[in-house]
Amino acid sequence: GEKMKNKALIGTLIALVILVAGSMIYDQTKRDSSKNDVVKIGILQYVTHDALDEIEKGIEDGLAEAGYDSDNAEITMLNAEGDQSKIQTMSKQLVNAKNDVLIGIATPAAQGLASATSDIPVVMGAISDPVGAKLVKNLEEPEGNVTGVSNQVPIEQSVELIQKITPNAKTIGVLYASSEDNSVSQVAEFKKDAEVAGINVIEYAVPSTNEITTTMSVMTGKVDAIFVPQDNTIASAFTTVVNAANAAKIPIYSCVDTMVEQGSIASVAQSQYDLGVETAKIAVKLLAGKKVSEVPVNIVNTGTPTLNLKAAQELGITIPDSVLSEATVAVEADDN
């Protein structure tokens, strides 16, 4: 009795093992034959904050629009949460998974992917200074495996907007992260343009988000307005910046649309979502078989003045009609 039962059980187990192994082999061959149909796309996002999340959303929608969605594309999305060592391990992970194309959202993510592979195409998701970040030398005909979207922050336009809205702001504090190449180049340009306009600029570089609170308490006593470049470190702790500036009744000018929604008074802004859609278009060209050298970097260098009328109202600042007539309003004033 007992022995027979065991034998039957073993028989069933052997049958099961053969079945599983067989289906694994079958799955493998099925996967290989359909490999042409399933495209693998790896996305690495540097850190979580509204602007980068919008870019990511734009990328996914842009890919879906072109027919790449969960049905026929394997899209892997990783987020390094601002951790440099994670950028390296995640980049390697995406390269080892043999993705057909890689997308890096924000400069450090694109840099991580570019250093992890020299043959899989890497698409930059809105990188403000690809040449300074040593990602691409020739924007017209990229020489390596990196191309994508470069959104050059409209700094000169930003200085003009500051002058129109707060003509009496003579000293402007610039808050940025010293570790971000893209911020350093924007700050240098801002300083140059602001000084030409007769504005005194004081730079406040922070090593990480931990120093923002103390830096703000020093800065608010010395400046008439604050300018924040397109900076991931500051963006990820932007509420802290807004709260401190509001308490000191000092306006903040920024460079992205999401920051205006979060409390900066104005920005010559580029839609981060649209930049994501443009990034997807470049990935799609590469997936369709174009070589990186045939896909020039798409440079987006204009923006729309975007206003937070509620912030202006709370600071007692009147936005001139000349600005209102050409601007987008992100946050309306309170009716009272």
PALUMNU-81232 format. One record per residue (C-alpha): residue in three letters; chain; x, y, z. Coordinates in Angstrom, 2 decimals. Example, Ala and Ser with C-alpha at 12.3 -4.5 7.8 and 13.67 -1.06 7.14 Angstrom:
BEGIN
<pt sedo="ala" drenza="A" px="12.30" py="-4.50" pz="7.80"/>
<pt sedo="ser" drenza="A" px="13.67" py="-1.06" pz="7.14"/>
END
This chain:
BEGIN
<pt sedo="gly" drenza="A" px="0.00" py="0.00" pz="0.00"/>
<pt sedo="glu" drenza="A" px="2.36" py="2.72" pz="1.28"/>
<pt sedo="lys" drenza="A" px="5.10" py="1.96" pz="-1.29"/>
<pt sedo="met" drenza="A" px="2.70" py="2.08" pz="-4.22"/>
<pt sedo="lys" drenza="A" px="1.45" py="5.48" pz="-3.14"/>
<pt sedo="asn" drenza="A" px="5.01" py="6.83" pz="-3.02"/>
<pt sedo="lys" drenza="A" px="5.78" py="5.36" pz="-6.44"/>
<pt sedo="ala" drenza="A" px="2.72" py="6.99" pz="-7.91"/>
<pt sedo="leu" drenza="A" px="3.72" py="10.27" pz="-6.30"/>
<pt sedo="ile" drenza="A" px="7.25" py="10.04" pz="-7.68"/>
<pt sedo="gly" drenza="A" px="5.83" py="9.21" pz="-11.08"/>
<pt sedo="thr" drenza="A" px="3.64" py="12.28" pz="-10.94"/>
<pt sedo="leu" drenza="A" px="6.60" py="14.42" pz="-9.85"/>
<pt sedo="ile" drenza="A" px="8.78" py="13.17" pz="-12.71"/>
<pt sedo="ala" drenza="A" px="5.97" py="13.87" pz="-15.15"/>
<pt sedo="leu" drenza="A" px="5.67" py="17.37" pz="-13.67"/>
<pt sedo="val" drenza="A" px="9.42" py="18.02" pz="-13.96"/>
<pt sedo="ile" drenza="A" px="9.40" py="16.96" pz="-17.61"/>
<pt sedo="leu" drenza="A" px="6.37" py="19.13" pz="-18.22"/>
<pt sedo="val" drenza="A" px="7.97" py="22.20" pz="-16.58"/>
<pt sedo="ala" drenza="A" px="11.32" py="21.70" pz="-18.31"/>
<pt sedo="gly" drenza="A" px="9.56" py="21.14" pz="-21.61"/>
<pt sedo="ser" drenza="A" px="7.50" py="24.26" pz="-21.32"/>
<pt sedo="met" drenza="A" px="10.63" py="26.22" pz="-20.33"/>
<pt sedo="ile" drenza="A" px="12.34" py="25.09" pz="-23.51"/>
<pt sedo="tyr" drenza="A" px="9.17" py="25.82" pz="-25.46"/>
<pt sedo="asp" drenza="A" px="8.93" py="29.27" pz="-23.84"/>
<pt sedo="gln" drenza="A" px="12.54" py="29.98" pz="-24.70"/>
<pt sedo="thr" drenza="A" px="12.09" py="29.10" pz="-28.39"/>
<pt sedo="lys" drenza="A" px="8.81" py="30.97" pz="-28.49"/>
<pt sedo="arg" drenza="A" px="10.55" py="33.98" pz="-26.98"/>
<pt sedo="asp" drenza="A" px="13.44" py="33.79" pz="-29.42"/>
<pt sedo="ser" drenza="A" px="11.19" py="33.60" pz="-32.46"/>
<pt sedo="ser" drenza="A" px="9.08" py="36.51" pz="-31.23"/>
<pt sedo="lys" drenza="A" px="12.13" py="38.48" pz="-30.13"/>
<pt sedo="asn" drenza="A" px="11.71" py="40.68" pz="-33.20"/>
<pt sedo="asp" drenza="A" px="8.27" py="41.69" pz="-31.98"/>
<pt sedo="val" drenza="A" px="9.15" py="42.51" pz="-28.37"/>
<pt sedo="val" drenza="A" px="11.26" py="45.61" pz="-28.00"/>
<pt sedo="lys" drenza="A" px="13.14" py="46.21" pz="-24.75"/>
<pt sedo="ile" drenza="A" px="13.39" py="49.76" pz="-23.45"/>
<pt sedo="gly" drenza="A" px="15.20" py="50.69" pz="-20.25"/>
<pt sedo="ile" drenza="A" px="14.50" py="54.00" pz="-18.50"/>
<pt sedo="leu" drenza="A" px="16.65" py="55.35" pz="-15.66"/>
<pt sedo="gln" drenza="A" px="15.32" py="58.35" pz="-13.72"/>
<pt sedo="tyr" drenza="A" px="17.77" py="60.21" pz="-11.50"/>
<pt sedo="val" drenza="A" px="15.46" py="61.18" pz="-8.64"/>
<pt sedo="thr" drenza="A" px="11.77" py="61.67" pz="-7.84"/>
<pt sedo="his" drenza="A" px="10.37" py="65.17" pz="-8.23"/>
<pt sedo="asp" drenza="A" px="7.52" py="66.67" pz="-10.24"/>
<pt sedo="ala" drenza="A" px="9.56" py="67.88" pz="-13.22"/>
<pt sedo="leu" drenza="A" px="11.30" py="64.55" pz="-13.83"/>
<pt sedo="asp" drenza="A" px="8.09" py="62.63" pz="-13.17"/>
<pt sedo="glu" drenza="A" px="6.42" py="64.73" pz="-15.89"/>
<pt sedo="ile" drenza="A" px="9.26" py="63.94" pz="-18.33"/>
<pt sedo="glu" drenza="A" px="8.85" py="60.23" pz="-17.54"/>
<pt sedo="lys" drenza="A" px="5.10" py="60.44" pz="-18.14"/>
<pt sedo="gly" drenza="A" px="5.71" py="62.20" pz="-21.46"/>
<pt sedo="ile" drenza="A" px="8.18" py="59.48" pz="-22.47"/>
<pt sedo="glu" drenza="A" px="5.73" py="56.65" pz="-21.69"/>
<pt sedo="asp" drenza="A" px="2.88" py="58.42" pz="-23.50"/>
<pt sedo="gly" drenza="A" px="5.11" py="59.22" pz="-26.47"/>
<pt sedo="leu" drenza="A" px="6.22" py="55.59" pz="-26.73"/>
<pt sedo="ala" drenza="A" px="2.63" py="54.35" pz="-26.45"/>
<pt sedo="glu" drenza="A" px="1.57" py="56.82" pz="-29.13"/>
<pt sedo="ala" drenza="A" px="4.16" py="55.26" pz="-31.45"/>
<pt sedo="gly" drenza="A" px="2.82" py="51.79" pz="-30.63"/>
<pt sedo="tyr" drenza="A" px="5.29" py="50.80" pz="-27.91"/>
<pt sedo="asp" drenza="A" px="3.32" py="49.82" pz="-24.83"/>
<pt sedo="ser" drenza="A" px="3.09" py="46.85" pz="-22.46"/>
<pt sedo="asp" drenza="A" px="1.73" py="44.60" pz="-25.25"/>
<pt sedo="asn" drenza="A" px="4.73" py="44.66" pz="-27.54"/>
<pt sedo="ala" drenza="A" px="7.46" py="46.37" pz="-25.53"/>
<pt sedo="glu" drenza="A" px="9.14" py="45.42" pz="-22.31"/>
<pt sedo="ile" drenza="A" px="9.68" py="48.77" pz="-20.59"/>
<pt sedo="thr" drenza="A" px="11.81" py="48.73" pz="-17.44"/>
<pt sedo="met" drenza="A" px="11.70" py="51.88" pz="-15.35"/>
<pt sedo="leu" drenza="A" px="14.28" py="52.34" pz="-12.56"/>
<pt sedo="asn" drenza="A" px="14.78" py="55.31" pz="-10.22"/>
<pt sedo="ala" drenza="A" px="18.12" py="55.94" pz="-8.49"/>
<pt sedo="glu" drenza="A" px="16.56" py="58.38" pz="-5.97"/>
<pt sedo="gly" drenza="A" px="19.55" py="60.70" pz="-6.23"/>
<pt sedo="asp" drenza="A" px="22.03" py="58.02" pz="-5.14"/>
<pt sedo="gln" drenza="A" px="25.24" py="58.04" pz="-7.21"/>
<pt sedo="ser" drenza="A" px="26.12" py="54.39" pz="-6.48"/>
<pt sedo="lys" drenza="A" px="22.60" py="53.30" pz="-7.43"/>
<pt sedo="ile" drenza="A" px="23.01" py="55.10" pz="-10.75"/>
<pt sedo="gln" drenza="A" px="26.01" py="52.90" pz="-11.49"/>
<pt sedo="thr" drenza="A" px="24.40" py="49.59" pz="-10.45"/>
<pt sedo="met" drenza="A" px="21.10" py="50.38" pz="-12.17"/>
<pt sedo="ser" drenza="A" px="22.86" py="51.44" pz="-15.38"/>
<pt sedo="lys" drenza="A" px="24.76" py="48.14" pz="-15.44"/>
<pt sedo="gln" drenza="A" px="21.53" py="46.27" pz="-14.70"/>
<pt sedo="leu" drenza="A" px="19.77" py="47.89" pz="-17.70"/>
<pt sedo="val" drenza="A" px="22.76" py="47.23" pz="-19.96"/>
<pt sedo="asn" drenza="A" px="23.03" py="43.58" pz="-18.87"/>
<pt sedo="ala" drenza="A" px="19.31" py="43.10" pz="-19.55"/>
<pt sedo="lys" drenza="A" px="20.18" py="43.78" pz="-23.21"/>
<pt sedo="asn" drenza="A" px="17.72" py="46.62" pz="-23.74"/>
<pt sedo="asp" drenza="A" px="17.44" py="47.84" pz="-27.33"/>
<pt sedo="val" drenza="A" px="17.50" py="51.45" pz="-26.25"/>
<pt sedo="leu" drenza="A" px="18.19" py="53.22" pz="-22.94"/>
<pt sedo="ile" drenza="A" px="16.72" py="56.53" pz="-21.77"/>
<pt sedo="gly" drenza="A" px="18.29" py="58.66" pz="-19.03"/>
<pt sedo="ile" drenza="A" px="16.10" py="61.24" pz="-17.29"/>
<pt sedo="ala" drenza="A" px="18.34" py="64.08" pz="-15.96"/>
<pt sedo="thr" drenza="A" px="22.07" py="64.53" pz="-16.52"/>
<pt sedo="pro" drenza="A" px="23.44" py="62.11" pz="-13.86"/>
<pt sedo="ala" drenza="A" px="21.20" py="59.29" pz="-15.16"/>
<pt sedo="ala" drenza="A" px="22.28" py="59.84" pz="-18.78"/>
<pt sedo="gln" drenza="A" px="25.93" py="59.98" pz="-17.66"/>
<pt sedo="gly" drenza="A" px="25.54" py="56.69" pz="-15.77"/>
<pt sedo="leu" drenza="A" px="24.03" py="54.93" pz="-18.78"/>
<pt sedo="ala" drenza="A" px="26.60" py="56.38" pz="-21.17"/>
<pt sedo="ser" drenza="A" px="29.49" py="55.14" pz="-19.05"/>
<pt sedo="ala" drenza="A" px="27.91" py="51.68" pz="-18.72"/>
<pt sedo="thr" drenza="A" px="27.70" py="50.99" pz="-22.47"/>
<pt sedo="ser" drenza="A" px="29.26" py="52.19" pz="-25.68"/>
<pt sedo="asp" drenza="A" px="27.03" py="50.24" pz="-28.04"/>
<pt sedo="ile" drenza="A" px="23.41" py="50.37" pz="-26.82"/>
<pt sedo="pro" drenza="A" px="21.93" py="53.74" pz="-27.89"/>
<pt sedo="val" drenza="A" px="21.39" py="56.11" pz="-24.95"/>
<pt sedo="val" drenza="A" px="18.70" py="58.79" pz="-25.26"/>
<pt sedo="met" drenza="A" px="19.00" py="61.90" pz="-23.10"/>
<pt sedo="gly" drenza="A" px="15.72" py="62.93" pz="-21.51"/>
<pt sedo="ala" drenza="A" px="15.96" py="66.72" pz="-21.32"/>
<pt sedo="ile" drenza="A" px="19.62" py="67.45" pz="-20.53"/>
<pt sedo="ser" drenza="A" px="20.45" py="71.16" pz="-20.38"/>
<pt sedo="asp" drenza="A" px="24.16" py="71.00" pz="-21.26"/>
<pt sedo="pro" drenza="A" px="25.09" py="67.75" pz="-23.07"/>
<pt sedo="val" drenza="A" px="28.46" py="69.07" pz="-24.20"/>
<pt sedo="gly" drenza="A" px="29.45" py="70.33" pz="-20.74"/>
<pt sedo="ala" drenza="A" px="28.26" py="67.02" pz="-19.27"/>
<pt sedo="lys" drenza="A" px="30.56" py="65.25" pz="-21.79"/>
<pt sedo="leu" drenza="A" px="27.65" py="63.26" pz="-23.23"/>
<pt sedo="val" drenza="A" px="27.86" py="64.51" pz="-26.83"/>
<pt sedo="lys" drenza="A" px="30.51" py="66.55" pz="-28.64"/>
<pt sedo="asn" drenza="A" px="28.68" py="67.12" pz="-31.92"/>
<pt sedo="leu" drenza="A" px="24.99" py="67.93" pz="-31.43"/>
<pt sedo="glu" drenza="A" px="24.27" py="67.82" pz="-35.19"/>
<pt sedo="glu" drenza="A" px="25.86" py="64.40" pz="-35.78"/>
<pt sedo="pro" drenza="A" px="26.41" py="62.63" pz="-32.46"/>
<pt sedo="glu" drenza="A" px="29.67" py="60.70" pz="-32.69"/>
<pt sedo="gly" drenza="A" px="29.09" py="58.09" pz="-29.97"/>
<pt sedo="asn" drenza="A" px="26.01" py="56.20" pz="-28.79"/>
<pt sedo="val" drenza="A" px="24.26" py="59.17" pz="-27.15"/>
<pt sedo="thr" drenza="A" px="21.65" py="61.56" pz="-28.57"/>
<pt sedo="gly" drenza="A" px="18.31" py="62.90" pz="-27.32"/>
<pt sedo="val" drenza="A" px="16.75" py="66.13" pz="-26.16"/>
<pt sedo="ser" drenza="A" px="18.65" py="69.11" pz="-24.84"/>
<pt sedo="asn" drenza="A" px="16.52" py="71.75" pz="-23.24"/>
<pt sedo="gln" drenza="A" px="18.67" py="74.83" pz="-22.96"/>
<pt sedo="val" drenza="A" px="17.15" py="76.84" pz="-20.18"/>
<pt sedo="pro" drenza="A" px="16.18" py="80.31" pz="-21.51"/>
<pt sedo="ile" drenza="A" px="18.36" py="82.22" pz="-19.03"/>
<pt sedo="glu" drenza="A" px="18.46" py="85.54" pz="-20.87"/>
<pt sedo="gln" drenza="A" px="14.65" py="85.53" pz="-21.13"/>
<pt sedo="ser" drenza="A" px="14.53" py="84.73" pz="-17.39"/>
<pt sedo="val" drenza="A" px="16.62" py="87.79" pz="-16.51"/>
<pt sedo="glu" drenza="A" px="14.33" py="89.97" pz="-18.65"/>
<pt sedo="leu" drenza="A" px="11.26" py="88.55" pz="-16.89"/>
<pt sedo="ile" drenza="A" px="12.77" py="89.27" pz="-13.45"/>
<pt sedo="gln" drenza="A" px="13.44" py="92.87" pz="-14.50"/>
<pt sedo="lys" drenza="A" px="9.87" py="93.34" pz="-15.72"/>
<pt sedo="ile" drenza="A" px="8.19" py="91.85" pz="-12.64"/>
<pt sedo="thr" drenza="A" px="10.52" py="93.11" pz="-9.91"/>
<pt sedo="pro" drenza="A" px="12.48" py="96.06" pz="-11.38"/>
<pt sedo="asn" drenza="A" px="13.68" py="97.02" pz="-7.90"/>
<pt sedo="ala" drenza="A" px="15.33" py="93.68" pz="-7.17"/>
<pt sedo="lys" drenza="A" px="18.97" py="94.72" pz="-7.17"/>
<pt sedo="thr" drenza="A" px="20.47" py="91.66" pz="-5.48"/>
<pt sedo="ile" drenza="A" px="19.50" py="88.14" pz="-6.47"/>
<pt sedo="gly" drenza="A" px="20.53" py="84.99" pz="-4.67"/>
<pt sedo="val" drenza="A" px="21.02" py="81.92" pz="-6.81"/>
<pt sedo="leu" drenza="A" px="20.37" py="78.61" pz="-5.04"/>
<pt sedo="tyr" drenza="A" px="21.77" py="75.46" pz="-6.65"/>
<pt sedo="ala" drenza="A" px="23.58" py="72.19" pz="-6.00"/>
<pt sedo="ser" drenza="A" px="27.34" py="72.32" pz="-6.45"/>
<pt sedo="ser" drenza="A" px="27.37" py="68.67" pz="-7.57"/>
<pt sedo="glu" drenza="A" px="25.19" py="69.17" pz="-10.66"/>
<pt sedo="asp" drenza="A" px="27.14" py="70.07" pz="-13.82"/>
<pt sedo="asn" drenza="A" px="24.02" py="71.34" pz="-15.54"/>
<pt sedo="ser" drenza="A" px="23.32" py="73.80" pz="-12.70"/>
<pt sedo="val" drenza="A" px="26.87" py="75.14" pz="-12.62"/>
<pt sedo="ser" drenza="A" px="26.68" py="76.08" pz="-16.31"/>
<pt sedo="gln" drenza="A" px="23.22" py="77.71" pz="-15.92"/>
<pt sedo="val" drenza="A" px="24.41" py="79.74" pz="-12.93"/>
<pt sedo="ala" drenza="A" px="27.45" py="81.03" pz="-14.83"/>
<pt sedo="glu" drenza="A" px="25.18" py="82.17" pz="-17.67"/>
<pt sedo="phe" drenza="A" px="22.65" py="83.72" pz="-15.29"/>
<pt sedo="lys" drenza="A" px="25.39" py="85.64" pz="-13.50"/>
<pt sedo="lys" drenza="A" px="26.73" py="86.98" pz="-16.79"/>
<pt sedo="asp" drenza="A" px="23.30" py="88.09" pz="-18.11"/>
<pt sedo="ala" drenza="A" px="22.17" py="89.53" pz="-14.75"/>
<pt sedo="glu" drenza="A" px="25.33" py="91.57" pz="-14.29"/>
<pt sedo="val" drenza="A" px="24.94" py="93.03" pz="-17.79"/>
<pt sedo="ala" drenza="A" px="21.45" py="94.08" pz="-16.64"/>
<pt sedo="gly" drenza="A" px="22.94" py="95.76" pz="-13.56"/>
<pt sedo="ile" drenza="A" px="21.82" py="93.11" pz="-11.08"/>
<pt sedo="asn" drenza="A" px="24.13" py="91.92" pz="-8.33"/>
<pt sedo="val" drenza="A" px="24.22" py="88.11" pz="-8.03"/>
<pt sedo="ile" drenza="A" px="25.21" py="86.13" pz="-4.94"/>
<pt sedo="glu" drenza="A" px="25.72" py="82.39" pz="-5.41"/>
<pt sedo="tyr" drenza="A" px="24.58" py="79.92" pz="-2.76"/>
<pt sedo="ala" drenza="A" px="25.75" py="76.42" pz="-3.64"/>
<pt sedo="val" drenza="A" px="24.62" py="73.53" pz="-1.44"/>
<pt sedo="pro" drenza="A" px="26.28" py="70.09" pz="-1.34"/>
<pt sedo="ser" drenza="A" px="22.92" py="68.34" pz="-0.72"/>
<pt sedo="thr" drenza="A" px="19.32" py="68.96" pz="0.36"/>
<pt sedo="asn" drenza="A" px="20.39" py="68.86" pz="4.04"/>
<pt sedo="glu" drenza="A" px="21.93" py="72.33" pz="3.86"/>
<pt sedo="ile" drenza="A" px="18.97" py="74.08" pz="2.22"/>
<pt sedo="thr" drenza="A" px="17.30" py="75.27" pz="5.42"/>
<pt sedo="thr" drenza="A" px="20.40" py="76.91" pz="6.90"/>
<pt sedo="thr" drenza="A" px="21.40" py="78.38" pz="3.52"/>
<pt sedo="met" drenza="A" px="17.91" py="79.88" pz="3.08"/>
<pt sedo="ser" drenza="A" px="18.04" py="81.52" pz="6.50"/>
<pt sedo="val" drenza="A" px="21.32" py="83.21" pz="5.57"/>
<pt sedo="met" drenza="A" px="20.21" py="84.11" pz="2.04"/>
<pt sedo="thr" drenza="A" px="16.83" py="85.66" pz="2.83"/>
<pt sedo="gly" drenza="A" px="18.53" py="88.37" pz="4.88"/>
<pt sedo="lys" drenza="A" px="20.74" py="89.42" pz="1.97"/>
<pt sedo="val" drenza="A" px="18.74" py="89.26" pz="-1.27"/>
<pt sedo="asp" drenza="A" px="15.70" py="90.88" pz="-2.92"/>
<pt sedo="ala" drenza="A" px="14.77" py="87.81" pz="-4.98"/>
<pt sedo="ile" drenza="A" px="15.88" py="84.22" pz="-5.48"/>
<pt sedo="phe" drenza="A" px="16.64" py="82.43" pz="-8.73"/>
<pt sedo="val" drenza="A" px="16.68" py="78.61" pz="-8.96"/>
<pt sedo="pro" drenza="A" px="18.10" py="77.00" pz="-12.11"/>
<pt sedo="gln" drenza="A" px="16.85" py="73.68" pz="-13.42"/>
<pt sedo="asp" drenza="A" px="18.37" py="71.71" pz="-10.55"/>
<pt sedo="asn" drenza="A" px="17.31" py="68.25" pz="-9.34"/>
<pt sedo="thr" drenza="A" px="18.60" py="68.61" pz="-5.78"/>
<pt sedo="ile" drenza="A" px="16.74" py="71.87" pz="-5.17"/>
<pt sedo="ala" drenza="A" px="13.65" py="70.58" pz="-6.99"/>
<pt sedo="ser" drenza="A" px="13.42" py="67.55" pz="-4.72"/>
<pt sedo="ala" drenza="A" px="13.26" py="69.82" pz="-1.64"/>
<pt sedo="phe" drenza="A" px="11.51" py="72.78" pz="-3.23"/>
<pt sedo="thr" drenza="A" px="8.75" py="73.09" pz="-0.62"/>
<pt sedo="thr" drenza="A" px="11.45" py="73.90" pz="1.97"/>
<pt sedo="val" drenza="A" px="12.74" py="76.70" pz="-0.27"/>
<pt sedo="val" drenza="A" px="9.23" py="78.07" pz="-0.88"/>
<pt sedo="asn" drenza="A" px="8.31" py="78.07" pz="2.80"/>
<pt sedo="ala" drenza="A" px="11.46" py="79.95" pz="3.80"/>
<pt sedo="ala" drenza="A" px="11.12" py="82.49" pz="0.99"/>
<pt sedo="asn" drenza="A" px="7.43" py="83.08" pz="1.76"/>
<pt sedo="ala" drenza="A" px="8.19" py="83.66" pz="5.44"/>
<pt sedo="ala" drenza="A" px="10.76" py="86.28" pz="4.39"/>
<pt sedo="lys" drenza="A" px="8.41" py="87.75" pz="1.72"/>
<pt sedo="ile" drenza="A" px="10.94" py="87.17" pz="-1.07"/>
<pt sedo="pro" drenza="A" px="9.91" py="86.09" pz="-4.60"/>
<pt sedo="ile" drenza="A" px="11.45" py="82.99" pz="-6.19"/>
<pt sedo="tyr" drenza="A" px="12.06" py="82.77" pz="-9.94"/>
<pt sedo="ser" drenza="A" px="12.51" py="79.30" pz="-11.42"/>
<pt sedo="cys" drenza="A" px="13.04" py="77.53" pz="-14.75"/>
<pt sedo="val" drenza="A" px="10.43" py="74.79" pz="-14.91"/>
<pt sedo="asp" drenza="A" px="6.65" py="74.79" pz="-15.05"/>
<pt sedo="thr" drenza="A" px="6.25" py="72.40" pz="-12.11"/>
<pt sedo="met" drenza="A" px="8.08" py="74.80" pz="-9.75"/>
<pt sedo="val" drenza="A" px="5.64" py="77.62" pz="-10.56"/>
<pt sedo="glu" drenza="A" px="2.81" py="75.33" pz="-9.53"/>
<pt sedo="gln" drenza="A" px="4.68" py="74.65" pz="-6.28"/>
<pt sedo="gly" drenza="A" px="5.10" py="78.30" pz="-5.34"/>
<pt sedo="ser" drenza="A" px="7.70" py="80.17" pz="-7.36"/>
<pt sedo="ile" drenza="A" px="6.32" py="83.48" pz="-8.69"/>
<pt sedo="ala" drenza="A" px="7.37" py="83.03" pz="-12.31"/>
<pt sedo="ser" drenza="A" px="9.42" py="81.05" pz="-14.74"/>
<pt sedo="val" drenza="A" px="10.31" py="81.17" pz="-18.41"/>
<pt sedo="ala" drenza="A" px="9.16" py="77.61" pz="-18.46"/>
<pt sedo="gln" drenza="A" px="9.40" py="74.65" pz="-20.73"/>
<pt sedo="ser" drenza="A" px="6.74" py="71.98" pz="-20.41"/>
<pt sedo="gln" drenza="A" px="8.54" py="69.02" pz="-18.87"/>
<pt sedo="tyr" drenza="A" px="5.84" py="66.69" pz="-20.19"/>
<pt sedo="asp" drenza="A" px="6.38" py="67.91" pz="-23.77"/>
<pt sedo="leu" drenza="A" px="10.13" py="67.40" pz="-23.37"/>
<pt sedo="gly" drenza="A" px="9.35" py="63.79" pz="-22.42"/>
<pt sedo="val" drenza="A" px="7.24" py="63.33" pz="-25.56"/>
<pt sedo="glu" drenza="A" px="10.11" py="64.72" pz="-27.68"/>
<pt sedo="thr" drenza="A" px="12.51" py="62.32" pz="-25.94"/>
<pt sedo="ala" drenza="A" px="10.26" py="59.37" pz="-26.86"/>
<pt sedo="lys" drenza="A" px="10.27" py="60.49" pz="-30.52"/>
<pt sedo="ile" drenza="A" px="14.05" py="60.15" pz="-30.60"/>
<pt sedo="ala" drenza="A" px="13.94" py="56.70" pz="-28.99"/>
<pt sedo="val" drenza="A" px="11.36" py="55.67" pz="-31.60"/>
<pt sedo="lys" drenza="A" px="13.68" py="56.74" pz="-34.47"/>
<pt sedo="leu" drenza="A" px="16.47" py="54.61" pz="-33.02"/>
<pt sedo="leu" drenza="A" px="14.14" py="51.63" pz="-32.48"/>
<pt sedo="ala" drenza="A" px="13.13" py="51.95" pz="-36.13"/>
<pt sedo="gly" drenza="A" px="16.75" py="51.32" pz="-37.09"/>
<pt sedo="lys" drenza="A" px="18.28" py="54.77" pz="-37.45"/>
<pt sedo="lys" drenza="A" px="21.91" py="55.11" pz="-36.32"/>
<pt sedo="val" drenza="A" px="22.67" py="57.52" pz="-33.48"/>
<pt sedo="ser" drenza="A" px="24.81" py="59.63" pz="-35.85"/>
<pt sedo="glu" drenza="A" px="21.74" py="60.14" pz="-38.07"/>
<pt sedo="val" drenza="A" px="19.62" py="61.46" pz="-35.20"/>
<pt sedo="pro" drenza="A" px="20.69" py="64.98" pz="-34.19"/>
<pt sedo="val" drenza="A" px="20.12" py="66.23" pz="-30.66"/>
<pt sedo="asn" drenza="A" px="16.80" py="68.08" pz="-30.51"/>
<pt sedo="ile" drenza="A" px="17.54" py="71.47" pz="-28.94"/>
<pt sedo="val" drenza="A" px="14.60" py="73.17" pz="-27.23"/>
<pt sedo="asn" drenza="A" px="15.72" py="76.64" pz="-26.19"/>
<pt sedo="thr" drenza="A" px="12.65" py="78.79" pz="-25.81"/>
<pt sedo="gly" drenza="A" px="10.08" py="78.92" pz="-23.08"/>
<pt sedo="thr" drenza="A" px="6.84" py="80.63" pz="-22.13"/>
<pt sedo="pro" drenza="A" px="6.59" py="83.04" pz="-19.21"/>
<pt sedo="thr" drenza="A" px="4.55" py="81.09" pz="-16.66"/>
<pt sedo="leu" drenza="A" px="3.07" py="82.86" pz="-13.65"/>
<pt sedo="asn" drenza="A" px="1.83" py="82.12" pz="-10.16"/>
<pt sedo="leu" drenza="A" px="-0.62" py="84.99" pz="-9.54"/>
<pt sedo="lys" drenza="A" px="-1.42" py="83.74" pz="-6.07"/>
<pt sedo="ala" drenza="A" px="2.26" py="84.01" pz="-5.05"/>
<pt sedo="ala" drenza="A" px="2.41" py="87.50" pz="-6.59"/>
<pt sedo="gln" drenza="A" px="-0.72" py="88.51" pz="-4.70"/>
<pt sedo="glu" drenza="A" px="0.66" py="87.23" pz="-1.38"/>
<pt sedo="leu" drenza="A" px="3.92" py="89.13" pz="-1.93"/>
<pt sedo="gly" drenza="A" px="2.06" py="92.29" pz="-2.97"/>
<pt sedo="ile" drenza="A" px="3.67" py="92.24" pz="-6.42"/>
<pt sedo="thr" drenza="A" px="1.70" py="93.52" pz="-9.40"/>
<pt sedo="ile" drenza="A" px="2.49" py="91.71" pz="-12.64"/>
<pt sedo="pro" drenza="A" px="2.68" py="94.25" pz="-15.49"/>
<pt sedo="asp" drenza="A" px="0.21" py="93.89" pz="-18.37"/>
<pt sedo="ser" drenza="A" px="3.05" py="93.49" pz="-20.86"/>
<pt sedo="val" drenza="A" px="3.97" py="90.25" pz="-19.07"/>
<pt sedo="leu" drenza="A" px="0.38" py="89.08" pz="-18.52"/>
<pt sedo="ser" drenza="A" px="-0.45" py="89.42" pz="-22.20"/>
<pt sedo="glu" drenza="A" px="2.15" py="86.85" pz="-23.30"/>
<pt sedo="ala" drenza="A" px="2.19" py="84.56" pz="-20.27"/>
<pt sedo="thr" drenza="A" px="0.56" py="81.33" pz="-19.19"/>
<pt sedo="val" drenza="A" px="-1.03" py="81.38" pz="-15.75"/>
<pt sedo="ala" drenza="A" px="-0.20" py="78.27" pz="-13.72"/>
<pt sedo="val" drenza="A" px="-1.85" py="79.39" pz="-10.49"/>
<pt sedo="glu" drenza="A" px="-4.69" py="81.93" pz="-10.36"/>
<pt sedo="ala" drenza="A" px="-4.95" py="84.59" pz="-7.66"/>
<pt sedo="asp" drenza="A" px="-7.49" py="84.14" pz="-4.87"/>
<pt sedo="asp" drenza="A" px="-10.70" py="86.11" pz="-5.34"/>
<pt sedo="asn" drenza="A" px="-11.14" py="88.40" pz="-2.39"/>
END
